[in-house]
Amino acid sequence: MTTKLTLSVEQEVIESAKKYAHLKGRSLSELVESYLKALTSQQLMKKNFSPRTKRLVGSVKLEQGYDYKQMLEEEINRKHGL
């Protein structure tokens, strides 16, 4: 179920975010939803990790907009010569 949400954000941030969303071929709503899901799932996952694993969380920094699904698809295609 989709629910409307109103946010107060600086105009410059909104403009930059809209440009970014356009470049990625996604809507601003999709980007915000994706970010919120990632943010909340990270918090939930941290609670279930062992202390050793928790120390590793955040040790690898990915570039902004990194799409692991796309990378995975490309690697599978490369592996199978597609």
N, C-alpha and C positions, 0 to 999 in steps of 0.2 A: 504494500500500500504506500503510495506516495503522498506526502503531506507538504504543504507550502511552508517555507521558513523565511522570515525576514531578518536580515542581518544589517548592522551598521558597519560599513567598511570605508576607509579613505578612498576618495575618487581615483587617485593615482593607482592604488592597489587594484581596484576593480578594472581599470583600463588595461593594466598589465596582465591581469588574470584572463581577461577576455581575449587578448591577443594570443596568450599562451594556449588557451583552450582552442582557439581557431587553428593555430599551427599544428596542434595535436589531433585535430579533427573530432574534438569532443565538446560537449556543452560545459559551461561553467558549473552548472548543477551537478553534472557527472563528476567533474574534478573535485568539487567540495565533498560530495558523497563518498567518493573513493578515499579522499584524505581522512575523513572522519572514521570510515571503516578501518582504515589502516591504523590510525591513532588508537582507537578503542581496542582493536584486536591485539595490538602490541602490549597494551596494559594488561589485558587478560592473559596473554601468553607468558608474560614475565612472572606472573604469580605461579604458573605451573612448571617453570623450569627449575632444574637443580641449581644450587649455588654456583657450581662450575660453569654451567651453561649461561647463567645470568651474567657472569663476568664477561662473556663473549659478545653479548648483545650490544650492538652499536659499534663494534670494533671494525666493521667494514662499512665504508661510506660509499654509497652508490650515487651516480649523478642524478640530478633532478629529472624526473620524467622517465626514469629507467623502467622499462616494461619487460619483466622477466618472462612473461608468456610469449611475447614476440621473439625474444632471444632464444627461448626453448624451441619454438617452432622453427626458427632459422637453423639451429643446430641439428634438429631432427631431420630437416630437409637436406642439409649438407651431408649428414651421415648416410642418408639413403640415396644420395645423388639426385635429388629432386630440384 
